[in-house]
Amino acid sequence: MNTMLTRRGFLKATSIVGGGFVLGLPLMGSAMEASLVGSAELNAYVQVRDDGKIIIYSGSPEMGQGIKTSLPMIVAEELGANWDDVVVVQTPEVDTERYGGQWTGGSYTIYLNWNLMREMGATAREMFLAAAAIAMEVPKGELKAEGSRVVHLPSGESRSFAELATLAQKQPIPSKESLVFKDRDDYRILGKAVSQVDSLGIVTGVGDFGIDTQVENMLYGCYLKCPAVGGKIVSANVDDIKKLPGVVDAWIVKGNGNVRELMDGVGIVGTDTWSVFKARESLNIEWDESEASRDSWTAFAEFARRVGDTSSNVLINVGNVDAAFNNPDNKVISSFYEFPYVTHMCLEPMNCTADYRPGSDGAKDHLEVWIPTQNGPRFQEMAKQRYGMEKDQLTIHIKRMGGSFGRRTSNEYVIEAIELSKLSGKPVKLTWNREDNIRYDFLREGGFNRQRAAISPEGKLVALEEHTVGPAPQGEPSRFNGPNPGAFPFNTMADVRGSLTNYRMDTPVGPWRAPYSNTHAFVSQAFLHEVATEAGRDHVELLIEMMGEPRWLNNSDWRSMNTGRAVGVIKLAAEKAGWGREMPEGRGLGFAFYFCHAAHVAEVAEVSVDGDQVTLHKVIAAVDVGPIINRSGAISQVQGAIIDGYSTMAGQKITMENGRVEQTNLDQYPVLRIDQAPEVDVHFIENDYDPTGLGEPALPPLAPAVANAIFAATGKRVRKMPLSDEGFTV
């Protein structure tokens, strides 16, 4: 492909704004492509103003993972900017034709944009160098961009980016093949600890979260649905509700029965959030629950315990597992594990502000929304399917999210806001309360898992079988259910089998921080410690043995495991924790390794147990995600994931009976307090691989590390989460 732009293409990609330099380049495959048609990833562009400020746009939604800071850091590094000169601006609206895909999730964002961001910065840098060569009448090869200036190395003479901006925008855009990126040793921004660009606004209460949205003449709304999924509305006392203080209007709304779009309910709008929240307490609704969920966690658990070792639904079958289990010389062990449903517990409740404006005099309808969402383009698709609205009829503002962890990937709360705006004829900010957030969540699914292993007389793990009993909403297996052939230890073993039994549970489920891995790591890595104990082996030694020779398990998949990198973090965590040292009575170390989301992570938990009181004193984490972009952000992500994992493991559990979620607020669903949080010591292995994400992969190893530490301290196995179900308090 020819990456040199024509003069016409160049003029489309660059322009002068207030005497400054603007580089607006689509980031899909090449930073030099002139068309955004079909773009699926972030579009960022650089503007150097004539006052010296460097504007770098960030297109990926920010939910606390730090991407709004990290991506512009990559651009600034290659550009040669002084970070203090950079002003980061969130793209003002969803416009995939201009900015590319504006979504985040799966710890993908850094990897998918790493080279593209480098291209963006390096392209702008080369244009400034070319401009400086002309202005200073020196060879371009004698120039270097650093500190927001171009310096002539022999003489020390320099020009600022601001001085060069007008001339720079006239220079040809270099080809992708000609770009040379910085060596890691030359980094001045990347790898350093940089404060999040929104930190000051957040801590001073002026952060621009979705719930902060204010629109002229807007109303405030709430929407009440049946507490049992699938319930249909028969009647409601909406006339009484309309008479209450602060209430402007109320309606019975008929939905389409899709939990990810619109369920039957009652919508209320008023002059403030308090008024509509108070009004909903006076609602008297008759529900038809003949087709509603009858889910029962108790029944699910009883069913799972009756299921045998293997299902007929075998999804992984490698080698000859039966031969290993039937060999009388081998020792066979089996354990049954349980993990509950949990909720996302985002600090900021679900909310959306919508303004549906009907067209007049032949004009099209227009919809403007302010959404805290992980995926703006997905909303565009929904608006097309549900409302028949094209992109030119939509204005979408992506707002910062007060937590998400996979929750804000759906659009039901957005549609509820739109429906109330259509009914009222005004902009409406719809807000869920804390009970709504839990009752109508797309929960992390609960389930059950039986592990079985064959151990040779030499103490080697020679075969493994895993059987999962998991939920099937509306009879369809959850996509986070069952064995995953790419997960450790399936991916390293010659004889392994995985099977699945489905059980009808209609409670909605969805992605929750490190989907699948967040439960599979607990089961598989706690069981590997059982294997090591039965085999008379050191746990770390067994893990290293299982990795075999250093290699990529799948050379064609960048998200596959590298056994050499795995051994690296295992050894580093063991070294930093003093693995094998003598521990006082009632105190123990627990180890766990897990690979997911393209990250190799090993963790050691130091735990003491006094009666039923568990104290997690310290967690040592060794992480390999390639080079670190923002050190403070990376450490925060690992620390946050570990604390989140421990909070979840300690006492969090959602149950349902008669189709109704039983826990609806923090008094029934405890969140870890600050005095219960452990010290977290984070160590990174940096290398020249492309960097990958950190939002999720440090969470899965925490639970098995703690479970294994409790065994080391007490001799008692933990095979069930939360710890409170095993009789422990934290």
MARRO-75952 format. One line per field, with one value per residue (C-alpha): residue in one letter; x, y, z. Coordinates in steps of 0.1 Angstrom, whole numbers, plus 5000, padded with zeros to 4 digits. Layout:
% MARRO-75952
residu: c(A|...)
x: c(X|...)
y: c(Y|...)
z: c(Z|...)
***
This chain:
% MARRO-75952
residu: c(M|N|T|M|L|T|R|R|G|F|L|K|A|T|S|I|V|G|G|G|F|V|L|G|L|P|L|M|G|S|A|M|E|A|S|L|V|G|S|A|E|L|N|A|Y|V|Q|V|R|D|D|G|K|I|I|I|Y|S|G|S|P|E|M|G|Q|G|I|K|T|S|L|P|M|I|V|A|E|E|L|G|A|N|W|D|D|V|V|V|V|Q|T|P|E|V|D|T|E|R|Y|G|G|Q|W|T|G|G|S|Y|T|I|Y|L|N|W|N|L|M|R|E|M|G|A|T|A|R|E|M|F|L|A|A|A|A|I|A|M|E|V|P|K|G|E|L|K|A|E|G|S|R|V|V|H|L|P|S|G|E|S|R|S|F|A|E|L|A|T|L|A|Q|K|Q|P|I|P|S|K|E|S|L|V|F|K|D|R|D|D|Y|R|I|L|G|K|A|V|S|Q|V|D|S|L|G|I|V|T|G|V|G|D|F|G|I|D|T|Q|V|E|N|M|L|Y|G|C|Y|L|K|C|P|A|V|G|G|K|I|V|S|A|N|V|D|D|I|K|K|L|P|G|V|V|D|A|W|I|V|K|G|N|G|N|V|R|E|L|M|D|G|V|G|I|V|G|T|D|T|W|S|V|F|K|A|R|E|S|L|N|I|E|W|D|E|S|E|A|S|R|D|S|W|T|A|F|A|E|F|A|R|R|V|G|D|T|S|S|N|V|L|I|N|V|G|N|V|D|A|A|F|N|N|P|D|N|K|V|I|S|S|F|Y|E|F|P|Y|V|T|H|M|C|L|E|P|M|N|C|T|A|D|Y|R|P|G|S|D|G|A|K|D|H|L|E|V|W|I|P|T|Q|N|G|P|R|F|Q|E|M|A|K|Q|R|Y|G|M|E|K|D|Q|L|T|I|H|I|K|R|M|G|G|S|F|G|R|R|T|S|N|E|Y|V|I|E|A|I|E|L|S|K|L|S|G|K|P|V|K|L|T|W|N|R|E|D|N|I|R|Y|D|F|L|R|E|G|G|F|N|R|Q|R|A|A|I|S|P|E|G|K|L|V|A|L|E|E|H|T|V|G|P|A|P|Q|G|E|P|S|R|F|N|G|P|N|P|G|A|F|P|F|N|T|M|A|D|V|R|G|S|L|T|N|Y|R|M|D|T|P|V|G|P|W|R|A|P|Y|S|N|T|H|A|F|V|S|Q|A|F|L|H|E|V|A|T|E|A|G|R|D|H|V|E|L|L|I|E|M|M|G|E|P|R|W|L|N|N|S|D|W|R|S|M|N|T|G|R|A|V|G|V|I|K|L|A|A|E|K|A|G|W|G|R|E|M|P|E|G|R|G|L|G|F|A|F|Y|F|C|H|A|A|H|V|A|E|V|A|E|V|S|V|D|G|D|Q|V|T|L|H|K|V|I|A|A|V|D|V|G|P|I|I|N|R|S|G|A|I|S|Q|V|Q|G|A|I|I|D|G|Y|S|T|M|A|G|Q|K|I|T|M|E|N|G|R|V|E|Q|T|N|L|D|Q|Y|P|V|L|R|I|D|Q|A|P|E|V|D|V|H|F|I|E|N|D|Y|D|P|T|G|L|G|E|P|A|L|P|P|L|A|P|A|V|A|N|A|I|F|A|A|T|G|K|R|V|R|K|M|P|L|S|D|E|G|F|T|V)
x: c(5000|5013|5015|5025|4995|4987|4986|4947|4950|4975|4952|4925|4947|4963|4952|4962|4942|4950|4986|4992|4998|4971|4977|4945|4954|4932|4946|4936|4965|4985|4987|4990|4958|4936|4902|4885|4860|4860|4881|4877|4901|4911|4916|4937|4952|4978|4975|5004|4990|5009|5011|5032|5005|5002|4967|4964|4930|4921|4892|4889|4864|4879|4865|4895|4919|4940|4938|4931|4966|4985|4976|4986|5018|5028|5022|5040|5071|5076|5068|5095|5071|5075|5047|5040|5031|5005|4968|4947|4912|4886|4871|4839|4815|4813|4823|4839|4845|4868|4882|4879|4865|4858|4855|4875|4874|4891|4925|4929|4933|4970|4981|4958|4969|5006|5022|4995|5001|5039|5032|5011|5039|5067|5049|5044|5080|5094|5073|5087|5123|5117|5104|5134|5159|5144|5141|5176|5192|5209|5208|5178|5201|5217|5184|5166|5131|5130|5113|5088|5117|5138|5175|5205|5229|5262|5254|5228|5205|5168|5133|5101|5073|5051|5076|5078|5040|5030|5059|5056|5020|5033|5057|5050|5036|5063|5057|5051|5081|5104|5095|5121|5108|5127|5147|5134|5167|5158|5124|5117|5080|5071|5078|5077|5050|5026|4995|4962|4952|4918|4930|4927|4891|4881|4895|4881|4847|4845|4851|4829|4812|4780|4760|4773|4756|4735|4714|4691|4655|4662|4640|4651|4639|4637|4624|4610|4610|4597|4621|4618|4633|4606|4577|4551|4532|4494|4486|4501|4488|4505|4477|4485|4522|4516|4501|4532|4556|4582|4567|4561|4547|4546|4538|4533|4559|4556|4590|4601|4611|4648|4667|4695|4670|4637|4616|4581|4581|4569|4588|4587|4601|4603|4621|4649|4662|4651|4615|4613|4631|4606|4577|4587|4583|4545|4541|4516|4523|4506|4530|4522|4550|4536|4566|4591|4622|4619|4657|4668|4705|4697|4682|4712|4736|4717|4717|4754|4764|4745|4764|4791|4827|4822|4794|4786|4792|4830|4846|4883|4897|4935|4956|4944|4930|4912|4944|4961|4932|4929|4966|4968|5003|4989|4972|4939|4925|4893|4878|4846|4847|4820|4819|4789|4772|4786|4776|4798|4792|4802|4805|4786|4752|4739|4727|4722|4709|4690|4673|4651|4640|4613|4619|4595|4588|4604|4635|4647|4644|4676|4689|4715|4728|4754|4765|4791|4797|4825|4813|4799|4798|4777|4751|4751|4743|4715|4700|4700|4683|4658|4650|4661|4684|4714|4747|4738|4708|4729|4751|4768|4789|4811|4813|4838|4826|4827|4836|4824|4844|4824|4790|4786|4788|4750|4724|4692|4697|4703|4671|4651|4664|4655|4620|4613|4627|4604|4574|4581|4593|4623|4659|4658|4686|4677|4695|4694|4696|4719|4692|4685|4723|4724|4689|4691|4728|4744|4761|4792|4778|4781|4789|4805|4836|4849|4887|4903|4940|4962|4996|5025|5046|5073|5050|5042|5008|5001|4964|4937|4900|4877|4839|4820|4783|4772|4741|4723|4701|4670|4685|4716|4750|4768|4798|4819|4810|4829|4865|4887|4915|4937|4936|4963|4968|4948|4972|5004|4992|4993|4964|4935|4897|4871|4833|4803|4768|4743|4715|4687|4691|4675|4692|4712|4749|4777|4813|4828|4865|4886|4856|4859|4894|4882|4866|4886|4919|4905|4894|4924|4952|4939|4936|4972|4983|4963|4982|5015|5007|4995|5026|5049|5062|5069|5041|5065|5086|5056|5044|5078|5079|5045|5057|5083|5107|5104|5080|5050|5021|5005|5029|5000|4981|4996|4973|4986|5009|5047|5060|5093|5076|5054|5085|5099|5071|5068|5105|5104|5073|5089|5121|5105|5082|5110|5092|5100|5110|5098|5065|5052|5023|4990|5007|5013|5023|5002|5012|4993|5001|4976|4977|4949|4943|4978|4994|5016|5010|5022|5011|5021|4997|5009|4980|4975|4945|4934|4904|4880|4897|4917|4941|4957|4989|5007|5005|5036|5028|5051|5037|5049|5029|5059|5071|5052|5036|5026|5043|5019|4989|5002|5009|4975|4958|4976|4969|4932|4927|4942|4921|4890|4897|4901|4870|4850|4865|4860|4823|4805|4777|4745|4718|4683|4651|4618|4636|4645|4680|4681|4710|4702|4727|4759|4745|4740|4769|4800|4828|4863|4871|4904|4918|4912|4932|4966|5000|5006|5041|5042|5072|5072|5093|5099|5111|5108|5075|5046|5028|4995|4967|4965|4929|4920|4948|4961|4927|4924|4955|4945|4918|4938|4969|4948|4931|4965|4979|4950|4958|4995|4985|4957|4957|4921|4912|4892|4871|4843|4839|4832|4854|4824|4807|4836|4832|4859|4858|4882)
y: c(5000|5035|5054|5087|5111|5132|5170|5167|5139|5160|5190|5167|5154|5187|5222|5255|5264|5298|5296|5262|5227|5202|5165|5146|5111|5080|5051|5019|4998|5029|5063|5076|5064|5092|5075|5063|5042|5008|5020|4999|5015|5048|5080|5105|5137|5162|5200|5222|5257|5289|5294|5262|5239|5205|5192|5154|5139|5106|5086|5055|5058|5063|5043|5045|5023|5054|5051|5088|5094|5064|5067|5104|5096|5073|5101|5126|5104|5098|5135|5146|5167|5180|5164|5196|5212|5185|5191|5159|5163|5136|5133|5155|5129|5095|5099|5067|5082|5108|5091|5053|5028|5045|5016|4999|4965|4932|4949|4954|4991|4996|4967|4976|5013|5009|5011|5034|5059|5057|5063|5093|5109|5100|5113|5147|5147|5141|5170|5193|5182|5189|5223|5231|5220|5246|5273|5268|5259|5228|5191|5173|5145|5170|5178|5162|5168|5170|5190|5205|5219|5209|5212|5215|5191|5206|5242|5238|5263|5254|5263|5256|5235|5267|5286|5258|5250|5269|5256|5221|5217|5223|5194|5161|5134|5107|5071|5046|5026|5056|5061|5052|5048|5056|5030|5023|5036|5070|5073|5105|5101|5064|5042|5072|5078|5103|5116|5109|5139|5141|5136|5172|5174|5142|5149|5184|5172|5188|5157|5152|5119|5109|5116|5152|5160|5191|5201|5231|5224|5188|5166|5139|5104|5069|5036|5007|4972|4938|4924|4890|4890|4886|4900|4920|4950|4947|4980|5008|5038|5064|5089|5090|5094|5124|5144|5140|5169|5175|5149|5162|5130|5092|5064|5027|5016|4984|4969|4944|4917|4921|4926|4943|4968|4976|4957|4966|4992|5025|5057|5088|5123|5153|5184|5167|5132|5132|5138|5110|5086|5094|5091|5056|5045|5052|5030|5002|4979|4946|4923|4893|4868|4838|4839|4855|4839|4813|4811|4796|4795|4768|4746|4753|4743|4711|4701|4708|4685|4656|4659|4634|4639|4642|4655|4641|4677|4673|4705|4696|4661|4659|4628|4598|4610|4577|4557|4579|4577|4539|4533|4517|4532|4567|4585|4601|4630|4650|4682|4701|4739|4766|4803|4827|4852|4887|4922|4950|4974|5005|5036|5056|5041|5035|5068|5084|5118|5117|5144|5130|5158|5149|5164|5190|5203|5172|5172|5140|5132|5138|5120|5135|5114|5118|5083|5068|5038|5015|5013|5043|5027|4998|5025|5037|5001|4999|5033|5021|4988|5001|5036|5035|5064|5070|5084|5119|5118|5111|5132|5110|5124|5098|5107|5094|5064|5060|5023|4998|4965|4953|4966|4995|4975|4973|4999|4992|5022|5043|5032|5038|5074|5078|5065|5090|5118|5108|5106|5139|5159|5171|5161|5135|5125|5090|5076|5042|5039|5014|4988|4991|4986|4953|4940|4946|4939|4916|4896|4876|4841|4817|4780|4748|4729|4694|4690|4656|4648|4618|4620|4596|4578|4603|4631|4645|4657|4634|4640|4666|4666|4696|4695|4728|4731|4765|4787|4788|4820|4813|4779|4792|4786|4817|4826|4826|4791|4759|4750|4772|4753|4784|4787|4774|4746|4731|4748|4731|4695|4665|4646|4668|4668|4695|4692|4713|4707|4735|4745|4768|4801|4832|4858|4880|4876|4894|4903|4911|4921|4893|4872|4834|4839|4854|4821|4796|4808|4802|4767|4756|4772|4762|4727|4727|4734|4704|4684|4697|4688|4653|4647|4659|4687|4724|4743|4767|4738|4720|4751|4756|4719|4722|4751|4729|4746|4784|4788|4806|4782|4797|4818|4832|4845|4875|4868|4832|4822|4823|4797|4815|4847|4826|4811|4846|4860|4828|4830|4867|4865|4836|4855|4888|4870|4848|4817|4787|4807|4796|4811|4815|4792|4804|4822|4810|4819|4810|4810|4813|4819|4827|4839|4858|4889|4885|4890|4867|4873|4855|4864|4854|4861|4863|4854|4848|4830|4834|4812|4822|4856|4858|4887|4892|4911|4914|4905|4903|4905|4899|4910|4908|4929|4941|4977|4999|5030|5049|5034|5050|5039|5004|5000|5014|4989|4959|4972|4979|4945|4927|4946|4942|4905|4902|4922|4899|4868|4878|4882|4890|4868|4873|4847|4846|4829|4829|4848|4877|4889|4888|4912|4948|4971|4973|4961|4927|4928|4939|4958|4957|4986|5004|4989|4954|4961|4944|4959|4953|4951|4952|4941|4944|4924|4948|4937|4946|4928|4951|4962|4947|4958|4957|4964|4928|4902|4909|4900|4862|4849|4866|4842|4810|4826|4835|4801|4784|4806|4797|4761|4767|4785|4761|4729|4737|4738|4767|4754|4779|4816|4838|4831|4839|4808|4788|4802|4829|4866|4892)
z: c(5000|4991|5024|5009|5007|4977|4982|4984|5010|5030|5031|5044|5071|5082|5088|5105|5135|5151|5137|5152|5138|5136|5127|5124|5113|5113|5132|5115|5103|5095|5109|5073|5059|5046|5050|5082|5064|5082|5111|5142|5166|5183|5162|5180|5166|5177|5177|5186|5195|5189|5227|5229|5243|5227|5225|5223|5219|5236|5221|5243|5272|5307|5336|5360|5340|5332|5294|5289|5303|5289|5252|5250|5268|5240|5214|5235|5239|5202|5194|5217|5238|5273|5292|5311|5278|5270|5274|5270|5257|5255|5220|5222|5208|5192|5155|5143|5108|5124|5155|5148|5173|5206|5230|5258|5275|5277|5286|5248|5245|5251|5229|5200|5200|5210|5175|5162|5189|5183|5146|5154|5176|5153|5122|5138|5151|5116|5102|5129|5122|5085|5093|5116|5089|5066|5093|5107|5074|5087|5078|5092|5105|5129|5147|5176|5190|5228|5254|5229|5209|5180|5189|5165|5182|5170|5179|5206|5188|5190|5179|5199|5184|5186|5165|5139|5138|5107|5087|5100|5088|5052|5053|5036|5058|5060|5050|5078|5066|5072|5108|5135|5170|5201|5220|5255|5270|5255|5270|5289|5295|5291|5322|5345|5372|5358|5376|5358|5338|5355|5390|5402|5389|5405|5440|5440|5430|5395|5375|5345|5352|5335|5366|5366|5333|5332|5302|5299|5307|5316|5338|5362|5358|5373|5360|5380|5367|5380|5406|5389|5354|5327|5348|5328|5341|5346|5363|5384|5403|5380|5384|5422|5414|5392|5421|5443|5450|5424|5399|5364|5349|5351|5326|5323|5297|5277|5268|5243|5268|5261|5294|5274|5259|5275|5300|5312|5339|5352|5344|5365|5356|5379|5389|5408|5415|5452|5442|5417|5440|5468|5444|5434|5470|5466|5435|5437|5408|5398|5380|5359|5368|5350|5326|5350|5364|5392|5398|5430|5441|5466|5439|5416|5443|5451|5414|5410|5439|5424|5391|5384|5374|5337|5315|5281|5268|5265|5252|5256|5252|5247|5251|5270|5304|5312|5309|5334|5358|5354|5360|5395|5400|5399|5428|5418|5438|5433|5448|5444|5442|5444|5435|5438|5416|5423|5413|5398|5426|5405|5427|5401|5395|5360|5345|5311|5299|5267|5245|5218|5195|5169|5135|5120|5085|5070|5091|5107|5144|5163|5195|5217|5246|5274|5283|5307|5285|5275|5239|5221|5187|5201|5210|5174|5163|5188|5178|5142|5150|5176|5164|5128|5133|5111|5125|5113|5136|5166|5189|5214|5243|5261|5297|5323|5342|5380|5376|5352|5352|5322|5335|5311|5279|5276|5268|5288|5311|5280|5263|5295|5294|5257|5263|5291|5269|5241|5264|5282|5252|5272|5280|5309|5331|5343|5374|5390|5428|5445|5448|5410|5404|5421|5414|5376|5372|5346|5373|5373|5371|5399|5394|5405|5394|5401|5396|5393|5389|5383|5400|5390|5416|5408|5419|5384|5374|5345|5338|5347|5343|5350|5350|5353|5363|5351|5344|5311|5309|5289|5282|5264|5280|5292|5271|5303|5312|5309|5301|5280|5261|5261|5299|5322|5330|5300|5276|5290|5295|5273|5289|5298|5296|5302|5302|5310|5325|5320|5344|5335|5354|5339|5361|5336|5335|5318|5318|5352|5357|5340|5328|5332|5346|5378|5389|5369|5385|5420|5411|5390|5409|5444|5431|5417|5453|5464|5437|5449|5485|5476|5455|5482|5459|5464|5447|5429|5417|5403|5385|5368|5358|5342|5319|5302|5277|5271|5241|5228|5230|5199|5178|5157|5187|5206|5235|5240|5269|5268|5292|5295|5306|5330|5347|5349|5370|5391|5400|5407|5430|5449|5453|5464|5489|5504|5494|5516|5547|5581|5592|5627|5638|5624|5595|5560|5524|5495|5458|5426|5389|5362|5326|5311|5290|5275|5309|5330|5367|5399|5434|5469|5498|5534|5557|5594|5609|5645|5652|5624|5618|5586|5581|5547|5556|5523|5486|5464|5427|5398|5365|5328|5304|5285|5288|5313|5300|5331|5362|5388|5367|5363|5400|5408|5384|5401|5436|5427|5411|5441|5466|5445|5443|5480|5487|5464|5479|5515|5518|5486|5473|5454|5458|5443|5453|5434|5406|5429|5439|5477|5484|5474|5492|5511|5544|5527|5503|5523|5506|5520|5544|5542|5575|5560|5528|5526|5517|5480|5466|5428|5406|5368|5343|5314|5280|5244|5237|5228|5260|5270|5294|5331|5341|5347|5349|5384|5400|5392|5410|5443|5455|5450|5466|5497|5498|5496|5523|5546|5541|5549|5581|5592|5572|5561|5524|5511|5482|5483|5479|5497|5528|5550|5536|5549|5584|5582|5589|5577)
***
